Amino acid sequence: MGSQGRRATSRRLVLDELVASDQFRTVLDIHDALARRGSGVGLASVYRATRDLHRAGRVEVVTLPGGRAGFRGAGSGGAALYLVCVRCGRAVDAPRQVVDTWASEAARSERYSEVEVRVSLHGVCPACGPADRGATS
């Protein structure tokens, strides 16, 4: 199999791994999962695959605690606002009306155009934190 074929196979394996989970996962997490399955996909291939898949709009990326990039399969709703667990990487969509309104007003008042909002909220999901704890302030 040529390098193009291996690259396509690596991308497919990485994408399949990412869409099977609701967690944002680091390249190392993805590589470890693929290695446990005996896929033979190297770490450099996982880096290339996540980069290529992100550029193609097939995966989403957020910055995880510690500055690490986290990837997961892209949803159909376009750019979203996420609540990301700082312990396990699980992410859920959050309402973004307030952020979008604020961004539009800020852009208009400063006369900016083509503004892109990139926001993620970080906290501890119910599975990782105490069940009796209410909403954070």
Backbone torsions as a table, in degrees:
resi	resn	phi	psi	omega
1	MET	NA	133.3	-179.2
2	GLY	-74.4	173.4	-178.0
3	SER	-63.3	-33.6	178.2
4	GLN	-65.7	-40.3	179.2
5	GLY	-66.6	-42.4	177.6
6	ARG	-64.4	-40.1	-179.9
7	ARG	-63.4	-43.6	178.8
8	ALA	-64.2	-40.0	178.2
9	THR	-65.1	-42.9	178.5
10	SER	-61.1	-45.4	179.0
11	ARG	-60.0	-43.9	-179.2
12	ARG	-62.5	-44.4	179.8
13	LEU	-63.8	-42.7	179.0
14	VAL	-64.9	-46.1	179.7
15	LEU	-61.5	-44.7	178.4
16	ASP	-58.9	-40.4	179.2
17	GLU	-63.9	-40.5	-175.9
18	LEU	-75.5	-37.0	-178.4
19	VAL	-76.0	-13.8	-179.5
20	ALA	-81.2	0.9	-174.2
21	SER	-139.2	153.1	174.6
22	ASP	-96.0	10.2	-178.9
23	GLN	-98.2	145.7	167.1
24	PHE	-82.9	129.2	-174.0
25	ARG	-127.8	145.1	179.2
26	THR	-74.8	164.8	176.8
27	VAL	-57.7	-40.6	179.5
28	LEU	-64.4	-39.7	177.3
29	ASP	-61.6	-43.6	-179.8
30	ILE	-63.8	-47.3	179.9
31	HIS	-59.4	-45.1	179.8
32	ASP	-60.4	-43.2	179.7
33	ALA	-63.3	-42.3	179.0
34	LEU	-67.3	-37.7	179.5
35	ALA	-65.1	-39.5	178.4
36	ARG	-61.5	-28.4	178.2
37	ARG	-86.6	-3.4	179.2
38	GLY	73.6	29.6	-175.8
39	SER	-70.7	-25.9	-178.0
40	GLY	76.5	9.1	178.9
41	VAL	-79.3	124.8	-178.3
42	GLY	-78.5	163.4	-179.1
43	LEU	-60.7	-43.2	178.7
44	ALA	-61.1	-36.4	178.2
45	SER	-66.6	-35.8	177.9
46	VAL	-67.3	-41.7	175.8
47	TYR	-58.6	-48.3	179.4
48	ARG	-62.5	-42.9	-177.9
49	ALA	-64.1	-44.7	179.9
50	THR	-65.1	-39.2	177.0
51	ARG	-61.7	-50.2	-178.4
52	ASP	-63.5	-42.6	-179.4
53	LEU	-66.8	-35.8	177.1
54	HIS	-67.3	-45.3	178.2
55	ARG	-59.6	-33.8	-179.6
56	ALA	-83.0	-2.2	-179.9
57	GLY	77.7	14.8	-178.0
58	ARG	-88.9	-21.6	176.5
59	VAL	-130.9	153.3	177.0
60	GLU	-104.2	155.0	179.4
61	VAL	-134.3	139.9	172.7
62	VAL	-132.7	162.6	174.7
63	THR	-91.0	119.7	179.1
64	LEU	-86.6	166.9	176.9
65	PRO	-52.4	142.0	-178.1
66	GLY	83.5	5.3	176.4
67	GLY	83.0	4.6	-179.8
68	ARG	-74.6	145.8	175.5
69	ALA	-82.8	134.7	176.4
70	GLY	-117.6	137.6	-176.4
71	PHE	-120.2	148.9	167.8
72	ARG	-155.6	163.9	-180.0
73	GLY	-58.9	140.0	-177.0
74	ALA	-71.9	138.3	173.1
75	GLY	-80.0	173.0	-177.9
76	SER	-88.4	-6.4	-173.8
77	GLY	-90.4	10.7	-178.5
78	GLY	78.9	-163.6	-178.1
79	ALA	-62.3	128.0	-176.1
80	ALA	-117.6	168.6	170.9
81	LEU	-105.4	130.1	-175.5
82	TYR	-117.4	149.9	162.0
83	LEU	-100.9	116.4	-175.6
84	VAL	-113.2	128.8	178.1
85	CYS	-74.0	128.6	-178.4
86	VAL	-75.7	-11.5	-179.4
87	ARG	-97.9	-46.7	-174.6
88	CYS	-112.4	-11.1	179.3
89	GLY	85.5	-1.0	178.0
90	ARG	-59.9	142.3	-178.7
91	ALA	-134.8	141.6	174.1
92	VAL	-128.6	148.8	176.2
93	ASP	-67.9	144.5	177.9
94	ALA	-124.8	151.0	177.7
95	PRO	-59.0	137.7	-175.7
96	ARG	-118.9	9.0	-176.9
97	GLN	-57.3	-43.5	-177.7
98	VAL	-63.1	-43.6	-178.9
99	VAL	-66.2	-44.0	180.0
100	ASP	-63.2	-40.4	178.4
101	THR	-63.6	-47.1	178.9
102	TRP	-59.7	-45.3	-178.3
103	ALA	-63.2	-41.7	178.8
104	SER	-62.9	-44.1	179.7
105	GLU	-65.5	-42.5	179.1
106	ALA	-64.2	-43.4	179.9
107	ALA	-64.1	-44.2	-179.6
108	ARG	-63.5	-44.5	-177.2
109	SER	-67.7	-27.5	179.0
110	GLU	-100.4	3.7	178.6
111	ARG	59.1	39.1	174.7
112	TYR	-89.8	152.8	174.7
113	SER	-128.3	166.6	178.7
114	GLU	52.6	44.9	-178.7
115	VAL	-80.1	131.5	177.7
116	GLU	-113.2	129.5	-179.9
117	VAL	-95.4	125.7	175.9
118	ARG	-126.8	102.7	-176.1
119	VAL	-136.5	138.4	167.0
120	SER	-138.3	145.4	178.8
121	LEU	-106.9	135.7	-176.7
122	HIS	-115.3	136.7	179.0
123	GLY	-163.2	-160.6	-179.9
124	VAL	-116.0	123.4	-178.2
125	CYS	-71.4	163.9	-179.3
126	PRO	-58.8	-34.7	-178.9
127	ALA	-69.2	-28.5	-177.8
128	CYS	-95.4	-17.1	-175.9
129	GLY	-114.9	175.6	178.0
130	PRO	-60.3	134.1	-178.0
131	ALA	-67.0	-26.6	-175.1
132	ASP	-88.5	-4.1	-178.6
133	ARG	-77.1	133.8	179.9
134	GLY	-83.8	-165.0	179.9
135	ALA	-62.8	147.6	178.1
136	THR	-81.9	157.4	-179.5
137	SER	-93.5	NA	NA
